[in-house]
Amino acid sequence: MAGRVSIGDFAVMTHLSRKALRHYHEMGVLVPAHIDAHTGYRFYDTCQVDHARIIRRFRELDMPIPDIKALLAAGDGATRNEIIAAHLRRMEEQLAQTRDAVTELRELLDPVRVPAHIEVRHQPATEVWAVSAEVHSSQIGAWFAASVDTLQRALSDSGVRIDGAMGGVYDRELFAGESGAATLYVPVPHTVPVPPTVQAQTVPAQELAVLVHPGSQAGIDRSYGELGAYVYDHLISHQGPIRERYVGAPASNIVAFTATEIGWPILATSPSQPPVP
């Protein structure tokens, strides 16, 4: 038979404070075995020590309380393992974000300036399959992922292989924390039948100043800053949407790009103008 102990002694046994125990009680994750009807004092059974230890350990690992509650209620090992694995994935994502942040902070403390290679380019009109929407900047990541899925399914269902990189066209308001038009596209000739999930569009011709941002989108704001500063210092900016092209990806997995070409609209330049160092 399990012994019954006061909340104070249970706190000593589990290294959980009285405040934490009261909170876990309110959340329904660690309910006392008995509550005195007259005094309101909480009492716990010694058999609850193991649950308390599990709660404390997973809270130290930043697992949300609802997940801990589900973990304790899980009736089979597979469910418990999936809950733990999902939290592990979140921790790994947070770790990667922290590493990126540390790298950026070190660069701010001791910046190493590598001159950007900016190319002035005439981008011809391109026939594409596209997904377009009015999007708020806070939702652009989710919209991008959903749009990639839509384009990939359209290509797969149609048996079409693209001849070029996926690209995007974005209103400037999206970069200012507001809503704006966003289009994600893949180059496909309009002679190919268009699936109902995408639209046939033509991305118009445009003169662009182009800078290639290598790797993931981490730190892309610095590339935008360098490109925009160069355009305003040396060229004539044109008011129009910003363009991106996601290069280096195989046709079978358009999201596995290795660099982003940022295209800033400029007024017409000489077609013989060389790349800008």
C-alpha positions as CSV (number, residue, x, y, z in Angstrom):
1,M,0.0,0.0,0.0
2,A,1.3,3.4,-1.0
3,G,2.1,5.8,1.8
4,R,0.5,9.3,1.8
5,V,2.6,12.4,2.3
6,S,2.0,16.1,2.6
7,I,2.8,18.5,-0.2
8,G,5.8,19.7,1.7
9,D,7.4,16.3,2.1
10,F,6.4,15.4,-1.5
11,A,8.3,18.6,-2.7
12,V,11.4,17.4,-0.8
13,M,11.1,13.9,-2.3
14,T,10.6,15.1,-5.9
15,H,12.5,18.4,-5.9
16,L,9.4,20.1,-7.2
17,S,8.4,23.3,-5.4
18,R,5.0,23.7,-3.7
19,K,4.2,26.3,-6.4
20,A,5.1,23.9,-9.2
21,L,3.0,21.1,-7.6
22,R,0.0,23.4,-7.3
23,H,0.4,24.5,-10.9
24,Y,0.6,20.9,-12.1
25,H,-2.5,20.1,-10.1
26,E,-4.4,23.0,-11.8
27,M,-3.2,21.8,-15.2
28,G,-4.4,18.2,-14.4
29,V,-1.0,16.7,-15.0
30,L,-0.2,15.7,-11.4
31,V,-3.3,15.5,-9.3
32,P,-3.0,15.0,-5.5
33,A,-4.2,11.6,-4.2
34,H,-6.2,13.4,-1.5
35,I,-7.3,16.9,-0.7
36,D,-8.5,17.6,2.9
37,A,-12.1,18.9,2.6
38,H,-11.6,21.3,5.6
39,T,-8.1,22.6,5.2
40,G,-7.6,22.3,1.4
41,Y,-4.2,20.7,2.1
42,R,-2.9,18.4,-0.7
43,F,-1.6,15.0,0.0
44,Y,0.2,12.7,-2.4
45,D,0.8,8.9,-2.6
46,T,4.4,7.7,-2.7
47,C,3.6,5.9,-5.9
48,Q,3.3,9.3,-7.6
49,V,7.0,10.0,-7.1
50,D,7.9,8.4,-10.5
51,H,5.3,10.5,-12.3
52,A,6.7,13.6,-10.6
53,R,10.2,12.7,-11.6
54,I,9.1,12.2,-15.2
55,I,7.4,15.6,-15.2
56,R,10.3,17.4,-13.7
57,R,12.8,15.9,-16.2
58,F,10.7,16.7,-19.2
59,R,10.0,20.2,-18.0
60,E,13.7,20.7,-17.7
61,L,13.9,19.7,-21.4
62,D,11.2,22.3,-22.2
63,M,8.5,19.8,-23.1
64,P,5.1,21.6,-23.0
65,I,2.8,20.5,-20.2
66,P,0.0,19.2,-22.6
67,D,2.6,16.9,-24.2
68,I,3.7,15.7,-20.8
69,K,0.1,15.0,-19.9
70,A,-0.4,13.0,-23.1
71,L,2.9,11.2,-22.4
72,L,1.7,10.1,-19.0
73,A,-1.7,9.1,-20.3
74,A,-0.3,7.1,-23.3
75,G,-1.2,3.4,-23.0
76,D,1.5,2.1,-25.4
77,G,5.2,2.5,-26.0
78,A,4.7,3.6,-29.7
79,T,2.6,6.6,-28.6
80,R,5.1,7.6,-25.9
81,N,8.0,7.3,-28.4
82,E,6.2,9.5,-30.9
83,I,5.5,12.2,-28.4
84,I,9.2,12.2,-27.3
85,A,10.4,12.1,-30.9
86,A,8.2,15.1,-31.8
87,H,9.7,17.1,-29.0
88,L,13.2,16.0,-30.0
89,R,12.6,17.3,-33.5
90,R,11.4,20.7,-32.0
91,M,14.6,20.9,-29.9
92,E,16.8,20.1,-32.9
93,E,15.1,22.9,-34.9
94,Q,15.5,25.3,-32.0
95,L,19.2,24.3,-31.7
96,A,19.7,25.0,-35.4
97,Q,18.1,28.4,-35.0
98,T,20.2,29.2,-31.9
99,R,23.4,28.2,-33.8
100,D,22.4,30.5,-36.7
101,A,21.7,33.3,-34.2
102,V,25.1,32.8,-32.6
103,T,26.8,32.9,-36.0
104,E,25.1,36.2,-36.8
105,L,26.0,37.7,-33.4
106,R,29.7,36.8,-33.9
107,E,29.6,38.4,-37.4
108,L,28.1,41.6,-35.8
109,L,30.9,41.6,-33.2
110,D,33.7,40.9,-35.7
111,P,32.3,41.4,-39.2
112,V,34.2,40.0,-42.2
113,R,33.1,42.0,-45.2
114,V,33.2,40.1,-48.5
115,P,32.5,42.3,-51.5
116,A,29.2,41.3,-53.0
117,H,29.0,40.4,-56.6
118,I,26.0,42.2,-58.1
119,E,25.0,41.6,-61.7
120,V,22.8,43.8,-63.8
121,R,20.6,41.5,-65.8
122,H,17.7,41.8,-68.3
123,Q,15.3,39.1,-67.3
124,P,13.1,38.1,-70.3
125,A,9.4,37.4,-70.0
126,T,8.8,33.8,-68.7
127,E,5.8,31.5,-69.1
128,V,5.1,29.8,-65.8
129,W,2.7,27.8,-63.7
130,A,2.1,29.8,-60.6
131,V,0.3,30.0,-57.2
132,S,-0.6,33.6,-56.2
133,A,-2.3,35.0,-53.1
134,E,-2.6,38.1,-51.0
135,V,-0.6,37.2,-47.9
136,H,0.3,38.9,-44.7
137,S,4.0,38.9,-44.0
138,S,3.5,36.9,-40.8
139,Q,2.1,34.0,-42.8
140,I,4.6,34.1,-45.7
141,G,6.5,31.0,-44.5
142,A,3.4,28.8,-44.2
143,W,2.1,30.1,-47.6
144,F,5.5,29.4,-49.2
145,A,5.5,25.8,-48.0
146,A,1.9,25.2,-49.0
147,S,2.6,26.7,-52.5
148,V,5.7,24.5,-53.0
149,D,3.6,21.5,-52.3
150,T,0.9,22.6,-54.7
151,L,3.4,23.2,-57.5
152,Q,5.2,19.9,-56.9
153,R,1.9,17.9,-57.0
154,A,0.9,19.7,-60.2
155,L,4.3,18.9,-61.8
156,S,4.1,15.2,-60.6
157,D,0.5,14.7,-61.7
158,S,1.2,16.2,-65.1
159,G,4.5,14.4,-65.7
160,V,6.2,17.8,-66.5
161,R,9.8,18.5,-65.9
162,I,10.7,22.1,-65.5
163,D,13.5,23.8,-67.4
164,G,14.7,26.3,-64.9
165,A,14.5,27.3,-61.3
166,M,11.5,28.0,-59.1
167,G,11.0,31.7,-58.5
168,G,8.9,34.2,-56.6
169,V,7.5,37.7,-57.1
170,Y,6.8,39.6,-53.9
171,D,5.2,43.0,-53.2
172,R,7.5,45.3,-51.2
173,E,4.8,45.6,-48.5
174,L,5.6,42.0,-47.5
175,F,9.1,43.1,-46.4
176,A,7.6,45.9,-44.3
177,G,5.4,43.7,-42.0
178,E,2.3,44.3,-44.1
179,S,0.1,42.4,-46.5
180,G,0.9,42.1,-50.2
181,A,0.7,40.0,-53.3
182,A,2.9,36.9,-53.5
183,T,3.5,34.6,-56.4
184,L,5.5,31.4,-56.5
185,Y,6.1,29.8,-59.9
186,V,7.9,27.3,-61.9
187,P,8.8,27.8,-65.6
188,V,6.5,25.8,-67.8
189,P,5.5,26.6,-71.4
190,H,1.8,27.5,-71.9
191,T,1.6,24.8,-74.6
192,V,1.3,22.3,-71.7
193,P,-2.2,21.7,-70.3
194,V,-2.6,23.6,-67.0
195,P,-3.8,21.6,-63.9
196,P,-6.7,23.3,-62.0
197,T,-4.6,23.8,-58.9
198,V,-2.2,26.3,-60.5
199,Q,-2.5,29.3,-63.0
200,A,-0.7,29.9,-66.2
201,Q,0.9,33.3,-66.0
202,T,3.6,35.2,-67.7
203,V,6.2,36.8,-65.5
204,P,7.0,40.1,-67.3
205,A,10.4,41.1,-68.6
206,Q,12.4,43.3,-66.2
207,E,15.7,44.9,-65.7
208,L,17.2,43.6,-62.4
209,A,20.2,44.1,-60.2
210,V,20.9,40.5,-59.0
211,L,22.8,39.3,-55.9
212,V,23.1,35.6,-55.1
213,H,22.6,34.7,-51.4
214,P,24.2,31.3,-50.8
215,G,22.9,28.5,-48.6
216,S,19.6,28.7,-46.7
217,Q,17.6,31.9,-46.1
218,A,19.4,32.5,-42.8
219,G,20.9,36.0,-42.9
220,I,19.2,36.9,-46.2
221,D,18.4,40.3,-44.8
222,R,22.1,41.2,-45.0
223,S,22.1,40.3,-48.7
224,Y,19.0,42.4,-49.2
225,G,20.7,45.3,-47.4
226,E,23.8,45.1,-49.6
227,L,21.8,44.8,-52.8
228,G,19.4,47.7,-52.0
229,A,22.3,49.9,-50.9
230,Y,24.2,49.3,-54.1
231,V,21.1,50.0,-56.2
232,Y,20.5,53.3,-54.6
233,D,24.2,54.3,-54.6
234,H,25.0,53.3,-58.2
235,L,21.8,52.6,-60.2
236,I,18.2,53.8,-60.4
237,S,15.7,51.8,-58.4
238,H,12.4,51.0,-60.1
239,Q,9.3,50.7,-58.0
240,G,8.1,47.2,-58.6
241,P,7.9,43.8,-56.8
242,I,11.0,42.1,-55.6
243,R,11.9,38.8,-57.4
244,E,13.7,35.8,-56.1
245,R,14.9,32.6,-57.9
246,Y,15.7,29.5,-55.9
247,V,18.6,27.9,-57.7
248,G,20.6,24.7,-57.4
249,A,17.6,22.4,-56.8
250,P,17.1,19.2,-58.9
251,A,13.9,19.2,-61.0
252,S,12.6,16.3,-58.8
253,N,12.8,18.4,-55.6
254,I,12.4,22.1,-56.3
255,V,12.5,23.1,-52.7
256,A,16.1,21.7,-52.2
257,F,17.7,24.8,-53.5
258,T,21.2,25.8,-52.5
259,A,21.1,29.6,-53.1
260,T,18.6,32.4,-53.6
261,E,19.0,34.9,-56.4
262,I,17.5,38.3,-55.3
263,G,16.4,40.5,-58.1
264,W,15.9,44.2,-57.4
265,P,14.0,46.1,-60.2
266,I,15.9,48.9,-61.8
267,L,15.3,51.3,-64.6
268,A,16.6,50.1,-68.1
269,T,20.3,50.0,-68.5
270,S,22.6,49.4,-71.4
271,P,22.4,45.7,-72.4
272,S,26.2,45.7,-72.7
273,Q,26.8,46.8,-69.1
274,P,29.1,44.3,-67.4
275,P,28.5,42.7,-64.0
276,V,29.2,45.0,-61.1
277,P,32.0,43.8,-58.8
